[in-house]
Amino acid sequence: MNVVKNQIDELNLQLTVNVAYADYAEIEKKELNKCRRTAEFKGFRKGMVPMSLIQRVYGERVLGEAVNKVLSDAVNGFIKENNIKMVGEALPSEDQPEFEWKSGNDFTFKFDIATTSEVNFELSKDDKVTYYNIEITDIAKKEMKDNLLRQFGSLVDAEAAAEEDFVIVDFTQEDGKNVEGAYVGVRNVNGAAKDKFLGAKVGDQFDVNVNEAFTDETDRAYMLKVKKEELAGINPEFHVTVKEVKTFAPAEENQETYDKIFGEDKVHSTEEFDKAVEERLADNYRQESDYRFSKDLRDYLLQKAEIKLPEEFLKRWLLHINEGKFTKEEIEKEAPAFFEDFRWQMVRDYVMQKNSLKIEESDIKEAAEAYVAYQYAQYGMGNVPDTLLKESAERVMKDENTARRIIENVENQKVIAAAKEAVSLKNKKISVEKFREL
């Protein structure tokens, strides 16, 4: 067996492997004898089939398996012995020489292998990364307070319908098609019909074409209390009678509202409400600043690491392992994002190892619970019991993709935290408007 390495450039190399008949002959012979012992052919006793027939039936498969066995051992052995830290896997070279696939022949194979540059950098207080401190203004506090009161508000009766109001109406037709108590959001009405709903009062009556007034078929079907496929058979001309006009009123400042927003018995007065709003706003800003800092620090670490990747090789490898799933053009388009993630994974692994960072089971549980708490918060459920959080966290961790993302996020947080301790922070005050522009 002869393996020759040709260093193409700093990151790419080619292995030429010469497989002689003597390298695979013994493996081929043993496998053919095994086939002979177990083969069953009409007219021959088991184990007595002529080798010429075994060779004709099984020879090509056995030859391929024997050659591939010694070839794989040779390539993997060379990589291990020479401590080649390759990325992806060895790919057949595009200039692979042709040969006749026949027992007794010698074969020459060529493989492309690629590596990356080593990750090796140090962090110190000489490394400076900006941390933005978002200023809290009275305007922002008032805006958050108003938003919280609106969030926990309710619909109340109004005299005349405005843009953001709701009108509860009866739709009627002479042929007997009637819909009672339909909710109509004024802002969702289209065309000339909107002028009829704007300013509408209880008892007002007018005609509308529902196809023109409510162009979204899903909304129209829900409003008329029919299935979507039934809309085509409905006469769109309806007579409308306004039964109620509702406007959304913010919640009143009282103990009930305080308990709904912050939890039972946490806030008791206007002064405490204002303080709690400021604390929540500060916490929100801090999360946004932390997120921005983690992104900037990640970019800083990637720049510091200066990782060189064999990008063309990796594109070929991605196309190879995803054969039939993506086109060459799609791989080319997605490659930059893949390269950035690949580099970050290398940096993350380096920082984890250099700082002896480990992921504990408690870290994963805490992250999973934070994940499901965020999911509940998206639906307005801010005070979920701990038992429900734990049960939901255990459930989401059974999903392989979600679990992997959560674990990667824990690693990211540990790496960012370690790097944050090592560098210097350039604290910079900034208005929320300027921060948003970033």
MIKOLKOL-304186 format. One record per residue (C-alpha): chain; x negated, y negated, z; residue in one letter. Coordinates in steps of 0.1 Angstrom, whole numbers, plus 5000, padded with zeros to 4 digits. Layout:
{'A', {X, Y, Z}, 'A'}
...
END
This chain:
{'A', {5000, 5000, 5000}, 'M'}
{'A', {4986, 4966, 4990}, 'N'}
{'A', {5000, 4933, 5002}, 'V'}
{'A', {4986, 4901, 4988}, 'V'}
{'A', {4996, 4866, 5002}, 'K'}
{'A', {4996, 4836, 4980}, 'N'}
{'A', {5000, 4802, 4999}, 'Q'}
{'A', {5021, 4781, 4975}, 'I'}
{'A', {5021, 4750, 4997}, 'D'}
{'A', {5022, 4740, 5033}, 'E'}
{'A', {5055, 4757, 5039}, 'L'}
{'A', {5060, 4782, 5011}, 'N'}
{'A', {5041, 4814, 5004}, 'L'}
{'A', {5046, 4844, 4981}, 'Q'}
{'A', {5039, 4881, 4990}, 'L'}
{'A', {5030, 4905, 4962}, 'T'}
{'A', {5035, 4941, 4973}, 'V'}
{'A', {5021, 4970, 4952}, 'N'}
{'A', {5039, 5003, 4960}, 'V'}
{'A', {5020, 5032, 4946}, 'A'}
{'A', {5035, 5067, 4940}, 'Y'}
{'A', {5015, 5081, 4969}, 'A'}
{'A', {5031, 5055, 4992}, 'D'}
{'A', {5066, 5068, 4988}, 'Y'}
{'A', {5062, 5104, 4974}, 'A'}
{'A', {5064, 5122, 5008}, 'E'}
{'A', {5096, 5103, 5018}, 'I'}
{'A', {5111, 5110, 4984}, 'E'}
{'A', {5103, 5147, 4986}, 'K'}
{'A', {5117, 5151, 5021}, 'K'}
{'A', {5150, 5134, 5012}, 'E'}
{'A', {5154, 5154, 4980}, 'L'}
{'A', {5149, 5187, 5000}, 'N'}
{'A', {5174, 5175, 5025}, 'K'}
{'A', {5199, 5169, 4996}, 'C'}
{'A', {5191, 5204, 4983}, 'R'}
{'A', {5199, 5220, 5016}, 'R'}
{'A', {5233, 5203, 5019}, 'T'}
{'A', {5244, 5200, 4983}, 'A'}
{'A', {5273, 5221, 4971}, 'E'}
{'A', {5275, 5228, 4933}, 'F'}
{'A', {5298, 5252, 4916}, 'K'}
{'A', {5279, 5283, 4905}, 'G'}
{'A', {5251, 5279, 4930}, 'F'}
{'A', {5248, 5291, 4966}, 'R'}
{'A', {5243, 5263, 4992}, 'K'}
{'A', {5206, 5255, 4994}, 'G'}
{'A', {5198, 5273, 4962}, 'M'}
{'A', {5206, 5245, 4937}, 'V'}
{'A', {5177, 5239, 4913}, 'P'}
{'A', {5156, 5209, 4922}, 'M'}
{'A', {5159, 5197, 4886}, 'S'}
{'A', {5197, 5194, 4891}, 'L'}
{'A', {5192, 5177, 4925}, 'I'}
{'A', {5167, 5153, 4909}, 'Q'}
{'A', {5192, 5145, 4881}, 'R'}
{'A', {5221, 5138, 4905}, 'V'}
{'A', {5205, 5122, 4935}, 'Y'}
{'A', {5171, 5112, 4922}, 'G'}
{'A', {5177, 5075, 4915}, 'E'}
{'A', {5194, 5069, 4949}, 'R'}
{'A', {5167, 5088, 4967}, 'V'}
{'A', {5139, 5069, 4948}, 'L'}
{'A', {5155, 5036, 4956}, 'G'}
{'A', {5158, 5044, 4993}, 'E'}
{'A', {5123, 5057, 4996}, 'A'}
{'A', {5107, 5028, 4978}, 'V'}
{'A', {5128, 5003, 4998}, 'N'}
{'A', {5118, 5020, 5031}, 'K'}
{'A', {5080, 5016, 5025}, 'V'}
{'A', {5086, 4982, 5009}, 'L'}
{'A', {5105, 4969, 5039}, 'S'}
{'A', {5080, 4983, 5064}, 'D'}
{'A', {5051, 4967, 5044}, 'A'}
{'A', {5067, 4932, 5043}, 'V'}
{'A', {5079, 4932, 5079}, 'N'}
{'A', {5046, 4946, 5091}, 'G'}
{'A', {5026, 4919, 5072}, 'F'}
{'A', {5049, 4892, 5087}, 'I'}
{'A', {5045, 4905, 5122}, 'K'}
{'A', {5007, 4911, 5120}, 'E'}
{'A', {5001, 4877, 5106}, 'N'}
{'A', {5025, 4860, 5130}, 'N'}
{'A', {5044, 4843, 5102}, 'I'}
{'A', {5073, 4824, 5117}, 'K'}
{'A', {5095, 4824, 5087}, 'M'}
{'A', {5130, 4808, 5082}, 'V'}
{'A', {5159, 4827, 5067}, 'G'}
{'A', {5146, 4859, 5052}, 'E'}
{'A', {5123, 4870, 5024}, 'A'}
{'A', {5139, 4865, 4990}, 'L'}
{'A', {5129, 4882, 4958}, 'P'}
{'A', {5108, 4859, 4937}, 'S'}
{'A', {5123, 4844, 4906}, 'E'}
{'A', {5092, 4856, 4887}, 'D'}
{'A', {5096, 4892, 4898}, 'Q'}
{'A', {5078, 4914, 4872}, 'P'}
{'A', {5099, 4940, 4853}, 'E'}
{'A', {5092, 4977, 4857}, 'F'}
{'A', {5107, 5011, 4848}, 'E'}
{'A', {5126, 5026, 4877}, 'W'}
{'A', {5113, 5061, 4875}, 'K'}
{'A', {5098, 5086, 4900}, 'S'}
{'A', {5061, 5088, 4898}, 'G'}
{'A', {5056, 5052, 4888}, 'N'}
{'A', {5039, 5025, 4907}, 'D'}
{'A', {5059, 4993, 4914}, 'F'}
{'A', {5051, 4957, 4920}, 'T'}
{'A', {5074, 4934, 4940}, 'F'}
{'A', {5072, 4897, 4948}, 'K'}
{'A', {5089, 4879, 4977}, 'F'}
{'A', {5092, 4843, 4985}, 'D'}
{'A', {5088, 4834, 5022}, 'I'}
{'A', {5091, 4800, 5039}, 'A'}
{'A', {5081, 4785, 5072}, 'T'}
{'A', {5086, 4752, 5090}, 'T'}
{'A', {5062, 4728, 5106}, 'S'}
{'A', {5056, 4733, 5143}, 'E'}
{'A', {5077, 4713, 5168}, 'V'}
{'A', {5052, 4697, 5191}, 'N'}
{'A', {5058, 4663, 5207}, 'F'}
{'A', {5056, 4646, 5241}, 'E'}
{'A', {5079, 4621, 5257}, 'L'}
{'A', {5069, 4594, 5281}, 'S'}
{'A', {5081, 4561, 5295}, 'K'}
{'A', {5064, 4545, 5265}, 'D'}
{'A', {5093, 4559, 5244}, 'D'}
{'A', {5121, 4534, 5245}, 'K'}
{'A', {5157, 4540, 5235}, 'V'}
{'A', {5185, 4514, 5237}, 'T'}
{'A', {5214, 4520, 5261}, 'Y'}
{'A', {5244, 4498, 5255}, 'Y'}
{'A', {5263, 4484, 5285}, 'N'}
{'A', {5297, 4473, 5273}, 'I'}
{'A', {5310, 4442, 5290}, 'E'}
{'A', {5344, 4444, 5308}, 'I'}
{'A', {5365, 4414, 5301}, 'T'}
{'A', {5398, 4402, 5316}, 'D'}
{'A', {5414, 4406, 5281}, 'I'}
{'A', {5403, 4442, 5280}, 'A'}
{'A', {5416, 4449, 5314}, 'K'}
{'A', {5450, 4433, 5306}, 'K'}
{'A', {5452, 4453, 5274}, 'E'}
{'A', {5446, 4486, 5292}, 'M'}
{'A', {5471, 4477, 5319}, 'K'}
{'A', {5497, 4469, 5293}, 'D'}
{'A', {5489, 4501, 5274}, 'N'}
{'A', {5493, 4522, 5305}, 'L'}
{'A', {5526, 4506, 5314}, 'L'}
{'A', {5538, 4511, 5278}, 'R'}
{'A', {5526, 4547, 5278}, 'Q'}
{'A', {5548, 4555, 5308}, 'F'}
{'A', {5577, 4533, 5297}, 'G'}
{'A', {5612, 4544, 5284}, 'S'}
{'A', {5639, 4535, 5260}, 'L'}
{'A', {5665, 4510, 5272}, 'V'}
{'A', {5694, 4493, 5255}, 'D'}
{'A', {5688, 4463, 5233}, 'A'}
{'A', {5711, 4437, 5218}, 'E'}
{'A', {5697, 4437, 5182}, 'A'}
{'A', {5673, 4461, 5165}, 'A'}
{'A', {5637, 4449, 5159}, 'A'}
{'A', {5609, 4464, 5138}, 'E'}
{'A', {5597, 4487, 5166}, 'E'}
{'A', {5632, 4497, 5179}, 'D'}
{'A', {5654, 4527, 5174}, 'F'}
{'A', {5690, 4527, 5162}, 'V'}
{'A', {5713, 4556, 5171}, 'I'}
{'A', {5739, 4560, 5143}, 'V'}
{'A', {5767, 4582, 5129}, 'D'}
{'A', {5764, 4591, 5092}, 'F'}
{'A', {5797, 4598, 5075}, 'T'}
{'A', {5811, 4605, 5041}, 'Q'}
{'A', {5846, 4608, 5027}, 'E'}
{'A', {5840, 4645, 5018}, 'D'}
{'A', {5836, 4653, 5055}, 'G'}
{'A', {5798, 4655, 5057}, 'K'}
{'A', {5792, 4638, 5091}, 'N'}
{'A', {5761, 4635, 5113}, 'V'}
{'A', {5766, 4622, 5148}, 'E'}
{'A', {5739, 4606, 5170}, 'G'}
{'A', {5711, 4604, 5145}, 'A'}
{'A', {5679, 4586, 5157}, 'Y'}
{'A', {5665, 4561, 5132}, 'V'}
{'A', {5632, 4544, 5138}, 'G'}
{'A', {5636, 4510, 5121}, 'V'}
{'A', {5599, 4509, 5111}, 'R'}
{'A', {5604, 4541, 5091}, 'N'}
{'A', {5632, 4527, 5069}, 'V'}
{'A', {5622, 4519, 5033}, 'N'}
{'A', {5634, 4495, 5007}, 'G'}
{'A', {5664, 4472, 5008}, 'A'}
{'A', {5681, 4494, 5035}, 'A'}
{'A', {5656, 4481, 5061}, 'K'}
{'A', {5672, 4447, 5061}, 'D'}
{'A', {5705, 4464, 5071}, 'K'}
{'A', {5689, 4480, 5101}, 'F'}
{'A', {5668, 4450, 5112}, 'L'}
{'A', {5690, 4430, 5136}, 'G'}
{'A', {5717, 4457, 5137}, 'A'}
{'A', {5740, 4456, 5167}, 'K'}
{'A', {5763, 4481, 5183}, 'V'}
{'A', {5794, 4485, 5162}, 'G'}
{'A', {5778, 4473, 5129}, 'D'}
{'A', {5787, 4493, 5098}, 'Q'}
{'A', {5771, 4494, 5064}, 'F'}
{'A', {5764, 4518, 5035}, 'D'}
{'A', {5729, 4533, 5027}, 'V'}
{'A', {5714, 4557, 5002}, 'N'}
{'A', {5694, 4580, 5025}, 'V'}
{'A', {5671, 4591, 4996}, 'N'}
{'A', {5660, 4556, 4991}, 'E'}
{'A', {5660, 4546, 5028}, 'A'}
{'A', {5641, 4577, 5041}, 'F'}
{'A', {5617, 4589, 5014}, 'T'}
{'A', {5600, 4615, 5036}, 'D'}
{'A', {5619, 4647, 5031}, 'E'}
{'A', {5609, 4662, 5064}, 'T'}
{'A', {5621, 4632, 5084}, 'D'}
{'A', {5653, 4630, 5063}, 'R'}
{'A', {5661, 4667, 5068}, 'A'}
{'A', {5656, 4663, 5106}, 'Y'}
{'A', {5677, 4632, 5107}, 'M'}
{'A', {5706, 4647, 5088}, 'L'}
{'A', {5702, 4680, 5107}, 'K'}
{'A', {5698, 4702, 5077}, 'V'}
{'A', {5671, 4724, 5062}, 'K'}
{'A', {5647, 4707, 5039}, 'K'}
{'A', {5658, 4729, 5009}, 'E'}
{'A', {5694, 4718, 5014}, 'E'}
{'A', {5686, 4681, 5008}, 'L'}
{'A', {5690, 4684, 4970}, 'A'}
{'A', {5726, 4694, 4973}, 'G'}
{'A', {5736, 4665, 4996}, 'I'}
{'A', {5753, 4633, 4983}, 'N'}
{'A', {5728, 4606, 4994}, 'P'}
{'A', {5754, 4578, 4999}, 'E'}
{'A', {5764, 4575, 5035}, 'F'}
{'A', {5784, 4551, 5056}, 'H'}
{'A', {5765, 4541, 5088}, 'V'}
{'A', {5781, 4532, 5121}, 'T'}
{'A', {5757, 4518, 5148}, 'V'}
{'A', {5764, 4535, 5182}, 'K'}
{'A', {5734, 4523, 5202}, 'E'}
{'A', {5703, 4501, 5199}, 'V'}
{'A', {5672, 4511, 5219}, 'K'}
{'A', {5640, 4493, 5225}, 'T'}
{'A', {5609, 4507, 5243}, 'F'}
{'A', {5604, 4489, 5276}, 'A'}
{'A', {5571, 4493, 5296}, 'P'}
{'A', {5573, 4509, 5330}, 'A'}
{'A', {5578, 4487, 5360}, 'E'}
{'A', {5550, 4482, 5384}, 'E'}
{'A', {5561, 4503, 5414}, 'N'}
{'A', {5550, 4533, 5434}, 'Q'}
{'A', {5567, 4558, 5410}, 'E'}
{'A', {5547, 4544, 5381}, 'T'}
{'A', {5515, 4543, 5401}, 'Y'}
{'A', {5519, 4580, 5410}, 'D'}
{'A', {5526, 4589, 5373}, 'K'}
{'A', {5495, 4572, 5360}, 'I'}
{'A', {5469, 4579, 5387}, 'F'}
{'A', {5483, 4608, 5407}, 'G'}
{'A', {5504, 4608, 5438}, 'E'}
{'A', {5495, 4584, 5466}, 'D'}
{'A', {5463, 4571, 5449}, 'K'}
{'A', {5474, 4535, 5442}, 'V'}
{'A', {5497, 4515, 5463}, 'H'}
{'A', {5497, 4478, 5452}, 'S'}
{'A', {5491, 4454, 5423}, 'T'}
{'A', {5456, 4448, 5436}, 'E'}
{'A', {5448, 4485, 5438}, 'E'}
{'A', {5464, 4489, 5403}, 'F'}
{'A', {5441, 4463, 5388}, 'D'}
{'A', {5410, 4478, 5405}, 'K'}
{'A', {5420, 4513, 5392}, 'A'}
{'A', {5424, 4500, 5357}, 'V'}
{'A', {5390, 4484, 5358}, 'E'}
{'A', {5374, 4516, 5371}, 'E'}
{'A', {5391, 4536, 5343}, 'R'}
{'A', {5381, 4511, 5317}, 'L'}
{'A', {5345, 4512, 5330}, 'A'}
{'A', {5346, 4550, 5329}, 'D'}
{'A', {5359, 4549, 5293}, 'N'}
{'A', {5331, 4524, 5283}, 'Y'}
{'A', {5305, 4545, 5300}, 'R'}
{'A', {5316, 4576, 5281}, 'Q'}
{'A', {5314, 4557, 5248}, 'E'}
{'A', {5280, 4543, 5257}, 'S'}
{'A', {5268, 4578, 5267}, 'D'}
{'A', {5280, 4592, 5234}, 'Y'}
{'A', {5263, 4565, 5215}, 'R'}
{'A', {5231, 4569, 5235}, 'F'}
{'A', {5231, 4607, 5230}, 'S'}
{'A', {5234, 4601, 5192}, 'K'}
{'A', {5206, 4575, 5192}, 'D'}
{'A', {5184, 4597, 5214}, 'L'}
{'A', {5190, 4627, 5192}, 'R'}
{'A', {5180, 4606, 5161}, 'D'}
{'A', {5149, 4594, 5180}, 'Y'}
{'A', {5138, 4630, 5189}, 'L'}
{'A', {5143, 4641, 5153}, 'L'}
{'A', {5122, 4612, 5141}, 'Q'}
{'A', {5096, 4620, 5168}, 'K'}
{'A', {5094, 4657, 5159}, 'A'}
{'A', {5089, 4650, 5122}, 'E'}
{'A', {5100, 4685, 5112}, 'I'}
{'A', {5092, 4696, 5077}, 'K'}
{'A', {5116, 4721, 5061}, 'L'}
{'A', {5113, 4741, 5030}, 'P'}
{'A', {5145, 4726, 5016}, 'E'}
{'A', {5146, 4742, 4982}, 'E'}
{'A', {5139, 4776, 4997}, 'F'}
{'A', {5167, 4771, 5022}, 'L'}
{'A', {5192, 4761, 4995}, 'K'}
{'A', {5184, 4794, 4977}, 'R'}
{'A', {5187, 4813, 5010}, 'W'}
{'A', {5221, 4797, 5018}, 'L'}
{'A', {5233, 4806, 4983}, 'L'}
{'A', {5220, 4842, 4987}, 'H'}
{'A', {5237, 4849, 5021}, 'I'}
{'A', {5269, 4832, 5011}, 'N'}
{'A', {5271, 4849, 4977}, 'E'}
{'A', {5305, 4844, 4961}, 'G'}
{'A', {5317, 4820, 4989}, 'K'}
{'A', {5300, 4788, 4977}, 'F'}
{'A', {5287, 4775, 4944}, 'T'}
{'A', {5252, 4761, 4939}, 'K'}
{'A', {5268, 4726, 4936}, 'E'}
{'A', {5286, 4730, 4969}, 'E'}
{'A', {5254, 4742, 4987}, 'I'}
{'A', {5236, 4712, 4972}, 'E'}
{'A', {5263, 4688, 4986}, 'K'}
{'A', {5263, 4703, 5021}, 'E'}
{'A', {5226, 4708, 5024}, 'A'}
{'A', {5216, 4675, 5040}, 'P'}
{'A', {5240, 4681, 5069}, 'A'}
{'A', {5227, 4716, 5073}, 'F'}
{'A', {5191, 4704, 5073}, 'F'}
{'A', {5199, 4679, 5101}, 'E'}
{'A', {5216, 4705, 5122}, 'D'}
{'A', {5187, 4729, 5116}, 'F'}
{'A', {5161, 4704, 5126}, 'R'}
{'A', {5182, 4695, 5158}, 'W'}
{'A', {5184, 4732, 5167}, 'Q'}
{'A', {5146, 4734, 5165}, 'M'}
{'A', {5142, 4703, 5186}, 'V'}
{'A', {5168, 4715, 5211}, 'R'}
{'A', {5151, 4749, 5215}, 'D'}
{'A', {5117, 4732, 5219}, 'Y'}
{'A', {5129, 4708, 5247}, 'V'}
{'A', {5148, 4737, 5264}, 'M'}
{'A', {5117, 4758, 5265}, 'Q'}
{'A', {5092, 4730, 5273}, 'K'}
{'A', {5113, 4719, 5303}, 'N'}
{'A', {5123, 4754, 5314}, 'S'}
{'A', {5160, 4745, 5310}, 'L'}
{'A', {5185, 4774, 5314}, 'K'}
{'A', {5222, 4777, 5309}, 'I'}
{'A', {5240, 4790, 5340}, 'E'}
{'A', {5274, 4807, 5340}, 'E'}
{'A', {5287, 4778, 5361}, 'S'}
{'A', {5276, 4753, 5334}, 'D'}
{'A', {5296, 4772, 5308}, 'I'}
{'A', {5327, 4774, 5331}, 'K'}
{'A', {5326, 4738, 5339}, 'E'}
{'A', {5322, 4728, 5302}, 'A'}
{'A', {5351, 4751, 5292}, 'A'}
{'A', {5374, 4736, 5319}, 'E'}
{'A', {5364, 4701, 5307}, 'A'}
{'A', {5372, 4711, 5272}, 'Y'}
{'A', {5407, 4723, 5280}, 'V'}
{'A', {5413, 4693, 5303}, 'A'}
{'A', {5406, 4671, 5273}, 'Y'}
{'A', {5430, 4692, 5252}, 'Q'}
{'A', {5458, 4687, 5278}, 'Y'}
{'A', {5450, 4650, 5280}, 'A'}
{'A', {5456, 4647, 5243}, 'Q'}
{'A', {5492, 4657, 5250}, 'Y'}
{'A', {5496, 4633, 5279}, 'G'}
{'A', {5489, 4659, 5306}, 'M'}
{'A', {5463, 4642, 5328}, 'G'}
{'A', {5468, 4660, 5361}, 'N'}
{'A', {5467, 4697, 5352}, 'V'}
{'A', {5464, 4720, 5383}, 'P'}
{'A', {5430, 4736, 5388}, 'D'}
{'A', {5444, 4772, 5385}, 'T'}
{'A', {5459, 4764, 5350}, 'L'}
{'A', {5426, 4748, 5339}, 'L'}
{'A', {5406, 4779, 5350}, 'K'}
{'A', {5431, 4803, 5332}, 'E'}
{'A', {5430, 4782, 5300}, 'S'}
{'A', {5392, 4780, 5301}, 'A'}
{'A', {5389, 4818, 5304}, 'E'}
{'A', {5413, 4821, 5275}, 'R'}
{'A', {5394, 4797, 5251}, 'V'}
{'A', {5361, 4814, 5259}, 'M'}
{'A', {5374, 4846, 5244}, 'K'}
{'A', {5374, 4829, 5210}, 'D'}
{'A', {5339, 4834, 5196}, 'E'}
{'A', {5337, 4802, 5176}, 'N'}
{'A', {5350, 4780, 5204}, 'T'}
{'A', {5327, 4797, 5230}, 'A'}
{'A', {5297, 4791, 5207}, 'R'}
{'A', {5305, 4754, 5203}, 'R'}
{'A', {5310, 4750, 5241}, 'I'}
{'A', {5276, 4767, 5248}, 'I'}
{'A', {5259, 4746, 5222}, 'E'}
{'A', {5274, 4715, 5237}, 'N'}
{'A', {5261, 4725, 5271}, 'V'}
{'A', {5226, 4729, 5256}, 'E'}
{'A', {5229, 4695, 5240}, 'N'}
{'A', {5238, 4679, 5272}, 'Q'}
{'A', {5209, 4695, 5291}, 'K'}
{'A', {5185, 4685, 5264}, 'V'}
{'A', {5198, 4649, 5263}, 'I'}
{'A', {5197, 4646, 5301}, 'A'}
{'A', {5161, 4659, 5302}, 'A'}
{'A', {5150, 4636, 5275}, 'A'}
{'A', {5168, 4606, 5291}, 'K'}
{'A', {5148, 4612, 5323}, 'E'}
{'A', {5116, 4612, 5303}, 'A'}
{'A', {5120, 4580, 5282}, 'V'}
{'A', {5127, 4544, 5291}, 'S'}
{'A', {5161, 4529, 5286}, 'L'}
{'A', {5164, 4495, 5270}, 'K'}
{'A', {5196, 4483, 5287}, 'N'}
{'A', {5215, 4459, 5264}, 'K'}
{'A', {5247, 4442, 5272}, 'K'}
{'A', {5272, 4441, 5244}, 'I'}
{'A', {5308, 4431, 5238}, 'S'}
{'A', {5332, 4458, 5230}, 'V'}
{'A', {5338, 4442, 5196}, 'E'}
{'A', {5301, 4443, 5187}, 'K'}
{'A', {5299, 4479, 5201}, 'F'}
{'A', {5327, 4490, 5178}, 'R'}
{'A', {5308, 4476, 5148}, 'E'}
{'A', {5280, 4500, 5156}, 'L'}
END
